């Protein structure tokens, strides 16, 4: 077992919310190591998962991260003793929510809002994959039946819910629209300026107040150079991914394709 000075480790994590999440995971790993009992975490983002790995691997335990879908963001650590074998469906499952309305197409926000109206902890729910007449949602197994028994309508649309295994979930990238911008540089303040349609000074202020995350971590460096696949979250504006760098214009400006998740 490799010991990490956790106090020093946590000093490097700026975001208090992320720090608290990683502390909880450390406590879970310690519990599993001490009691030889499997456990699972809340749904977490990739940044929190990355930060948690060195803390988990200092113990003599095994772990799995589910779901394994490449476009999935919110995942769960299943932690278990070395001699143990686990079935992910004992910890997380899918719910297929079928929209029975012929007139109303439900959006991501409709499905998420309906779950939150049941006073469900958001940390017990994972990603939501929305299609025209249904959505597949990943949840902790222990709240699945509660949702099935209590959610029969979303807005005015009747719904039917079926429990499915995580292998049956219809995974997909979240719906998005394409933004094409031309920027004088790849600096974060320039990109935020174009996304928010604000001035450079206003974009700088948004970044300095901690309202911008890059790859799920607060980033207050205006000079950070974005790259393909970077995920940028801006409070009150939404989530954006740097999809493609499309080269330069004749005047030397950067052409960038951005996905705005909706």
C-alpha positions in Angstrom: 0.0 0.0 0.0 1.4 3.4 -1.1 0.6 6.2 1.3 -0.2 9.7 -0.1 -0.2 12.7 2.1 -3.9 13.5 1.5 -3.7 17.0 3.1 -1.1 18.1 0.7 -2.9 16.4 -2.2 -6.1 18.3 -1.5 -4.3 21.6 -1.3 -3.8 21.3 -5.1 -7.5 21.1 -5.8 -8.9 24.6 -6.1 -12.6 23.8 -6.5 -14.2 23.2 -3.1 -17.0 21.1 -4.7 -14.5 18.8 -6.4 -12.4 18.6 -3.3 -15.4 17.4 -1.3 -16.3 14.8 -3.9 -12.8 13.4 -3.9 -12.7 13.3 -0.1 -15.9 11.2 -0.1 -14.3 8.8 -2.6 -11.2 8.5 -0.4 -13.4 7.7 2.6 -15.2 5.0 0.5 -12.0 3.5 -0.6 -10.7 3.4 3.0 -14.0 1.8 4.1 -13.7 -0.9 1.5 -10.1 -1.6 2.4 -10.8 -1.8 6.1 -14.1 -3.7 6.0 -13.7 -5.9 2.9 -17.1 -4.8 1.7 -17.8 -3.5 -1.8 -19.2 0.1 -2.2 -20.0 2.5 -5.0 -19.7 6.3 -5.3 -21.9 9.0 -6.4 -21.9 9.9 -10.1 -18.9 12.1 -10.8 -17.3 13.9 -13.7 -14.1 12.9 -15.4 -12.0 15.5 -13.6 -13.0 14.2 -10.2 -12.5 10.6 -11.3 -8.9 11.5 -12.5 -8.1 13.1 -9.2 -9.5 10.2 -7.2 -7.4 7.5 -8.9 -4.1 8.1 -7.0 -6.0 7.9 -3.7 -7.9 4.7 -4.6 -4.8 2.9 -5.9 -2.9 3.4 -2.6 -5.2 0.8 -1.1 -5.2 -3.0 -1.8 -8.6 -2.9 -3.5 -10.0 -3.2 -7.0 -12.2 -0.7 -8.8 -14.3 -0.3 -12.0 -15.6 2.9 -13.5 -19.0 2.6 -15.1 -20.6 3.2 -17.6 -17.6 2.8 -20.0 -19.3 4.6 -22.9 -16.7 6.9 -24.4 -19.0 9.9 -24.6 -20.3 9.3 -21.1 -19.4 12.0 -18.6 -21.0 11.1 -15.3 -19.6 7.8 -14.0 -19.6 5.7 -10.8 -16.6 4.0 -9.1 -17.4 0.5 -7.9 -14.8 -0.3 -5.2 -14.3 -3.8 -4.0 -11.9 -6.2 -2.2 -9.2 -7.9 -4.4 -10.8 -11.4 -4.1 -14.3 -10.1 -4.9 -16.2 -10.1 -8.2 -18.9 -7.5 -8.9 -21.8 -7.1 -11.3 -22.3 -3.4 -12.3 -26.1 -4.0 -12.5 -26.1 -4.5 -8.7 -25.1 -0.8 -8.4 -26.3 1.1 -11.4 -29.0 0.4 -13.9 -30.7 2.1 -16.9 -34.2 3.4 -17.1 -35.9 3.6 -20.5 -38.5 6.4 -20.3 -40.9 6.2 -23.2 -42.8 9.3 -24.2 -46.3 8.3 -25.1 -47.3 11.7 -26.5 -47.6 11.9 -30.3 -47.4 15.7 -30.2 -44.7 16.7 -27.7 -41.0 15.9 -28.2 -39.3 15.9 -24.8 -35.9 17.5 -24.4 -33.0 16.8 -22.0 -34.2 19.5 -19.7 -37.7 18.0 -19.5 -36.3 14.6 -18.4 -33.9 16.1 -15.9 -36.4 18.5 -14.5 -38.9 15.6 -13.9 -36.3 13.7 -11.9 -35.4 16.7 -9.8 -39.1 17.3 -9.1 -39.1 14.0 -7.3 -36.5 15.5 -4.9 -33.9 13.0 -6.2 -30.3 13.7 -5.4 -28.7 14.7 -8.7 -25.6 12.8 -7.6 -27.6 9.6 -7.8 -28.3 10.1 -11.5 -25.9 9.9 -14.5 -26.1 10.9 -18.1 -29.4 11.2 -20.0 -29.5 10.0 -23.6 -32.4 11.6 -25.4 -34.1 10.4 -28.6 -37.3 11.4 -30.3 -39.7 9.2 -28.4 -37.7 8.0 -25.4 -34.7 8.7 -23.2 -32.3 6.3 -21.5 -31.1 7.4 -18.1 -28.4 5.9 -15.9 -29.2 5.9 -12.1 -28.2 4.2 -8.9 -30.0 0.9 -8.6 -31.4 1.8 -5.2 -33.6 4.7 -6.6 -34.8 3.0 -9.8 -38.0 1.5 -8.4 -38.8 4.8 -6.7 -38.7 6.6 -10.1 -40.7 3.9 -11.8 -43.5 4.1 -9.2 -43.6 7.9 -9.0 -43.0 9.2 -12.4 -45.9 8.7 -14.8 -45.9 12.1 -16.5 -43.4 14.7 -17.8 -45.2 17.9 -18.1 -48.5 16.9 -19.8 -46.9 13.9 -21.6 -47.6 10.4 -20.2 -44.6 8.2 -19.9 -43.8 4.5 -19.4 -40.6 3.4 -17.6 -38.8 0.2 -18.0 -35.7 -0.9 -16.0 -32.8 -2.1 -18.3 -29.2 -3.2 -17.8 -26.4 -0.7 -18.5 -25.5 -2.9 -21.5 -28.9 -2.2 -23.0 -28.7 1.6 -22.8 -28.8 3.4 -26.1 -25.7 5.5 -25.6 -25.1 8.6 -27.8 -23.4 11.9 -27.7 -25.6 14.6 -26.2 -27.6 16.7 -28.6 -25.7 19.8 -29.8 -25.6 22.6 -32.3 -22.5 23.6 -34.2 -20.9 27.0 -33.8 -18.2 28.2 -36.2 -16.1 31.0 -35.0 -13.1 32.9 -36.2 -10.7 34.0 -33.5 -7.4 35.9 -33.4 -6.0 33.4 -31.0 -6.8 30.2 -29.1 -6.6 31.9 -25.7 -9.4 31.1 -23.3 -10.5 34.8 -23.0 -10.9 35.0 -26.8 -12.9 31.8 -27.0 -15.2 32.9 -24.1 -15.6 36.3 -25.8 -16.9 34.6 -29.0 -19.1 32.1 -27.2 -20.8 34.7 -24.9 -20.8 37.4 -27.5 -19.3 39.8 -24.9 -16.3 42.1 -25.0 -12.8 40.9 -24.2 -12.9 42.7 -20.9 -16.3 41.1 -20.0 -14.9 37.7 -21.0 -11.9 38.2 -18.7 -14.2 39.1 -15.8 -16.2 35.9 -16.3 -13.0 33.9 -16.2 -11.6 35.7 -13.2 -14.7 35.2 -11.1 -14.4 31.4 -11.5 -17.4 31.0 -13.7 -15.5 29.0 -16.4 -14.4 25.4 -16.2 -12.2 23.6 -18.7 -12.5 19.9 -18.7 -14.6 20.1 -15.5 -11.9 22.1 -13.5 -12.2 25.8 -12.7 -9.7 27.6 -15.0 -9.0 31.2 -14.2 -6.1 31.6 -16.6 -7.1 33.9 -19.4 -4.0 32.9 -21.4 -4.8 29.2 -21.4 -4.7 27.9 -25.0 -7.6 25.7 -25.8 -7.3 22.6 -27.9 -9.4 20.1 -29.6 -11.7 18.1 -27.3 -11.5 20.6 -24.5 -14.9 20.9 -22.7 -15.7 24.5 -21.6 -18.5 25.2 -19.2 -19.5 28.8 -18.6 -22.0 29.5 -15.9 -25.3 30.8 -17.3 -24.2 30.0 -20.9 -23.9 26.2 -20.9 -21.3 23.7 -22.1 -19.2 23.8 -25.2 -16.6 21.5 -26.7 -13.8 22.5 -29.0 -14.7 20.1 -31.8 -12.2 20.9 -34.5 -9.5 23.4 -35.4 -10.1 24.2 -39.0 -6.9 26.0 -39.9 -6.3 29.6 -40.6 -8.1 32.3 -42.6 -6.1 34.3 -45.2 -5.6 36.9 -42.6 -4.1 34.4 -40.1 -7.1 34.0 -37.8 -8.1 30.6 -36.3 -11.2 28.9 -37.6 -12.8 26.8 -34.9 -15.7 24.5 -34.8 -17.5 24.4 -31.4 -20.2 22.1 -30.2 -22.8 23.7 -28.0 -24.6 21.1 -26.0 -28.3 21.7 -25.6 
